[in-house]
Amino acid sequence: MRGLAVAQAELTSFDRQFHARCALQRPDRYRLLDALPVDAPRIARGGGVSYVGASFGDGVVSQSLDAFDRLLAFDAAAGRLTVEAGARIGDLQRFLLGRGWYLPVTPGHPRATVGGCIAADVHGKNPARDGTFRAWVDALVVHRPGEEPRVADRTHDADLFAATFAGFGLTGTISSATLRLARPPHALVLRRVPVASLAEAARVLREAANAPVLYGWHDGGAAHFGRGVVNIGLASSEDDEGAPRVPPASADLPAQVAPLPFPLWNRAGLGAANRWLDWRWRRAGQAPMALAEALFPLNRARLYFAGFGPAGMAEAQWLVPHPRFEAFAAGLAELVTRTRPRIALIASKLFAGVADGFSFDGSGIALAIQVASPGSPGERAFLEALAELAVAHDGRPNLIKDSTLDAGMARRAVSGFDAARARRARHDPHRLHGSELARRLAL
């Protein structure tokens, strides 16, 4: 029967740092979610766009939720949507925007699924304003081996509900969720504010905290470290006929971008790219921006990801509290000058939440730093030193993005790590759910 068989498949993390030949099941009925032996280790797999191997692992059956992508209920008056966990965010945004609603918190890749967004507790284009994905989920359904499906929300089975966000699929298989929606901006105008440093960017981000879209891009090279632009997407009262709200289909960007046979992002390539970006975008001004572009910026980044070549990349994302950020940024500049890593991109965002469990949240400035050829000695040394620097300034890592962390560093960097690990164990005492991420970080 289709959906019952388990086949072997080569699975790769989005950053290309983890490869494994794994067992893969494609169930197409709810009863087939439980067709495996009750003691078989398993993990749900959504769009396959996890950076860190969160949906596969040695000795674990990956259960693809591709077939579980139906819309179950839509309340167009109240702005509520119940949907299966395998539904892709890009497809949902197309459906919702055509009906006057949208999901304010959207990851950059349109193939990410609702279940994946919950399991990672993703953030969107301005987490200071909109929070993380958990803020927009009213209820969810979790399947666990040998048990009846459990419906959880903030008042019923609240501990399971909380643990499932940034639970990385380890509390059970999310099968559906009820989402709370918002009205989209009538139109967006992108305002560009050039900045000379990360510290200046932090000040601009704080001043624009209520913008629907808010992020910075920065040069990671030693010569012009931190120079860049903060992009502020402001709601406009005038419609822009040339900037449709409806985003492109989720199939535009593949789950795994085929790498170029050679690394484009060597030192010369990165220098040229930064000079072009500086010339093209680091200038004051404003222009209409399509909401589609704001929601899914990765749709235009196929060449960028291919340019890392077969060795792939590593992303380190750290959230540093406001009082410590300027000192952290100064230390990071010194570290870059001393080690000269091949940094392809630094992005900055503003956060104003409260961390819970393994979630990437809190109050401060987050930097996402993408490094080319992460397996080389120089880049490894930089990433290790970056982690030490961030921890020294009370930084919190994004576990779902960073494939370079080990269990010891994760325990040091995530306050409440052991409590979150114990909560996960309460909901899966026999450890029937596992992954490469769970193994590496001893979750």
N, C-alpha and C positions, 0 to 999 in steps of 0.2 A: 504493500500500500504506500502511495506517495506520502511523504511526511513521517513515515515510521523508520525508514532506513537511515543508517548512520554511515556516511562516507568519509573518506580522508580528503583533506583539502589543505593547500598551502595558504596560511594566513599571515598577514604582515601588518604591523602597526603603522599608522599614518606617517609617523616620523621615520619609519624604516629601520628602527633600532631593534625590533623584535620580529623574528620569523619563526614559524613553527608549522610542522605538519600535524594537523589536529583532526580530531573527529568532529564532523559537522552534521547536524540534523536539521532538516527543514520541515518542521511540523506545520500542517495546514488545518488542523482541528484542535480545539482546546484539549480534548482528551489525549491527543498525541504529545502534549507537553509533559504528560505523566507516563508516556509509553516506555521511557527508559527504566531500567531496574531502579528501585527506590533508593539504593545506596550509591548510584552512579554519580560521580562529581560532574557538575554542569555549570554553565553560565549562559545568560541570554546574550544574543548578538543582534544589534540593531542595524545601523547603516554601515558599520565597519569602519568608522572614521575616527576611532579613538587613537590618540597619539601614543598611548602607553601600553597597549596590549591588555585592555580591560575586558575584552570579549572573547578571549581564547587563552589557552595555556596547555602545557604538557599534561596529559592524563585527564583532561577535562573535555567533556562534550559541549561544543558550542551549539546552542539552539537558536537558529535564525528565526527572527520574528517577521520576516518579509511578508508572510501571508496574513499577518494580523495588523492590517492597516485601514480598517473600516471606521467610518464616522458612525457612532452609535446614537447620538442625540445632539441636536443643536437648538438652543433657545435664542432666537434672533432678537427677542425683546430684552431679555435679561443679560445677554452676552455670556452664555455658558455653552461649552462644547464637551461632550464625552466622546472619547476616541480610543481606539486600540493603540497599544504601546508601540507597534511597528510603523505607525504613520509617520511619514517624513515631514519635517518642519517646513520645508519649501512648499510641499503640496498643501499643507494646512494654511500657510499664509496666502497662497493663491485663492483658496476657497474662501477664507475669511475676509480678505481685503475686497473681494468682489461683493461682499454682503455688508460692508461698513464696519468690520471689526478686524482686530489683529492681535497677535501675541507680542507684547512689548519686549519680552526677553527672548532673544533668538540667538543661537550660536552662529558663527560665521559660515558654517558649511550647511547647505540646504539638505543634504542627505541625512543629517542627524535626525534621530527619531525621538518621539515623545518619551519613550522609555529611557533612551540614552540621556536625554536632557534631565530627567528626574534622577537617574543613577549618578550623574556627574554634578547635579545641581548647577547647571551652567549659568553664566552671566551673559548679558547682552551688550547693548551699545552704550548704556549709561547705568551701571549698577548702583550708583549713588542715588539716582532717582527711582529706578524700577526694581531694585533688589535683584535677587537671583531667582531661578526658575520656581523654587518652592513657594515664592510669594504669590504665584498665579495658579497653583494647583489646589483644588478644594478637596479632592478625594482620589484614591487610587485603589486598584485591586492587585493583590500579590498572590501568586501561586507558589506553593512549596511542595516538595515530593511527599506523597502519601497523605496530604491534608486537603481539606476543602479550601477553595479560594477565600481569601480574607479581604474584606473591604475596610479600609483605614482612612481616617481623616483626623482633623485636629482635636476631636473630642472622643471619637471611637477608635480604639486601638491606636492611641496617639503615639505611643512609643515606637511602634512599627512604622507609622507614618513618618515620624521625624528621622528615624534611622535609615530609611530608604533613600532619602535625599543625601547625595554624596555618600551613598552606601555602595556604589559601584557594582550594583547587581548582586551583592553578597547576602542580602536579607531575603532573597527570593526573586522569582521572575515576575516583573511588573507586566500585567496583561492589558490594563486599560487605566485611563485617568480622566477626571473631570477638570477642565481648565476654565479659569476665569479670564475673560477677554477685556480689551479696552478699545476705545475709538481711536483710529489712526489719525495722525496729523493731517490736516487738510492738504498741506504741501510743505516741503522742506526747503530751506535756504541754507547752504553750507557756508559758514563764515570761517575763514582761515586766519589764524593768528600766529605769525612767526615767533619762535622762541630761540634764545641763545643757549639755553641749558635746561637740564631736567628740573632744577629748582624753579626756574621761571615758568616752566610748563605746569608744575604743581600749583603755582599761584593762579594761573589762567584757568586750570581745571576747576579749582575751588570756586572761582568767581562765576563759572558757568554751570553750576551744579544742577540746575533744573532743566537743562537742554535735553530734548529727546535723544539726541545723538551727541556723544562727547568722547573723544579719544585723541591721543597724540601720536605722531610718528617722529622718530629721532635717529640721527646718524649714530652708529655704534663704533665708528672708526676713531682711532686715537687722536687724529688731527683735528676733528671737529666734533668731538664726543658730546652728545646731548643736544646738539643743534637740530632744530626741526620745526614742526608746525603742529599746533593744536587745532583740530577740526571740531567746530561747534555747529551741529545741525539744529537749526531753529525752526519752529513751526511758523508757517507763513499763512496769511489770510487770503493770499492770491493763489489760485490753482495754476499749476504749470502744465500746460497741455503736452509738453515734450517730455515729461517725466512721469510716466504712468506708475500708479501705486502697485500694481500687481507684479510680483517678482517673477523671474524666470523659473521654469520647471526645475525640480530638484535633480533631474538627470543631467543638467548642464555640466556640472563638475563631477568627475568620477570619484568613487570612494578612495581609490588609490591612483594618484597621478603617476604615469609612467615616467621614470627619471631619464634625463639625458644620459648618454653613455659616458659623459665626462662632466666634471663639476664646473658649472658656470660661475658659481660663487666662490672663486678663489680671491686672492687679495686684489688682483687687477680688476676682476669683474665686479666685486663689491664696491671698489672705489669708483668705477664708472657709473654703477647704478646709483650710488649716493649722490654723485655730482648731478646726474640727470634729475633725480627726485628733488634735489635742492633747487635746481633751475626751474623745474616744472611746477612745484607745489609750494615751496617755501617763500610765499609772498602774500602780503595782506590782500584781502578781497573777499568777495562772496559771490555765489552763483547758485542757481536752482540745483537741487539734488534729488534724484529719483529715490523714493523710499526703497525700491528694490535694491539699489546699490548700497544703501545704508544697512539693509537687513542682511545681505549676503555678499560682503566684500570679497570673499574667497572665490566667487564665481569668475572674477577677473584675474585670478592669481595662478592659473595653470602653469604658465611658464616659470613663474617664481618658484613654485614647489619642484617642478621638473629640474630646475637649475641647480638643486643641491646634489644631483647625480646619484649614483647607486649607494653612496655612503649615507645619504639622507641628512637629517638635521636633528638637533635637540632644542627643545624650548624649555627655558627656565622661567617660571612666572612667580614673582614674589610680591606680596602685599605688605607694605611697610607703614606703620602708624605715622600720622602727620608729624608729631613732634620729633621723630627720628629720621624723617625722610631726607632732609637736606644733608645731614651728616652721612647717611647711607649713599646718597648720590655722589657726594664728594669722594667717598671711599671707593665707589664703583669707578669713577673717572680715573682715580689713581691706579686701580687694579688693571683697567684696560690699557692705560699708558705703559704699565710695566710688563704685561703679558701679551698684549697685541693679539687678542683672539679674533677669529673670523666671524664677526657678528653681522648677520644679514639684516636684522631688523630689531629695533626696540620700539615697543608700543606702550603708551601710558594710559591709564584709566583711573577714574575716581571711584572710591567705594565709601559707603556710609552705612554699613550693616553691622551685624553681630555674628561672629563665627559660632558654628554649632557642629560638633562632631568633626568629621573630616572635611567640612565644606571650605571652599575658598571664599571667604567673606570677612568683613570687618570694616574698620574705619581707617582710611589712609589712601595712599597712592600705590597702584599696582604697576609693575613693569613686567612686560613679556619680552624676553630676550631670546631670539632665535639664532643658533650658532651652527655654522656649516662644519662638516667633517668632525663631528663630536667625538669620534673614536681616536683622533690623533692626540698625542701626549699633551701638546700645548692647550688644546681645547678642553681636554679632560681636567687639566690642572686649573684652568680658568673657572670651569663650572664648579669644581670642588671649592675653590677659594670664594666664588660668588655665594655659595650656600653658607659658608662660614661667616662671611660678611653680613649676609641678610639675617642670620640667626642672632648675630651680635647686636643687631638693631631691631630685634623683636619682629622680624619678618615672618610671614606665614606663606608656605609654598602651596601651589596648586598641584595637588597630587595627580590629577587627571591629565595634566599637561607635561609634567616633567619626568622623563624616562631615566634620568641620571641619578635620582635620589636612591639611597638604600634605606633599609629599615631603621638603622641607627639614626641617620639624619632626620628621617620623617618623625621619629619619636621625639627628638630634640626640638624640632621646628613647630610641630603641631601641638599647641596646648590642649590638654585633654585627650591626647592620643590613646592612652590606655583605657580611659573611660569609654571612648568611642569604639574601641576594639572590643571591649566587654559587652557593649550594647549590641554590636553586630553578632557576637557569639550567642547572646540570648535568643536571637531570632534565627539562628542556624547552628544549634549546639553540636550537630554532627558534621559541620563543615562540608555540606553537600554542594556548596557553591564556591567556585574558585576561579582564578585567572592568573595570568602572568603578573599583573599588577598586584594581586593579593599575595602571591608568592614572594615577590621582590620586596614588598614593604611589610611582610608578616602581618597582614591585616586579619 
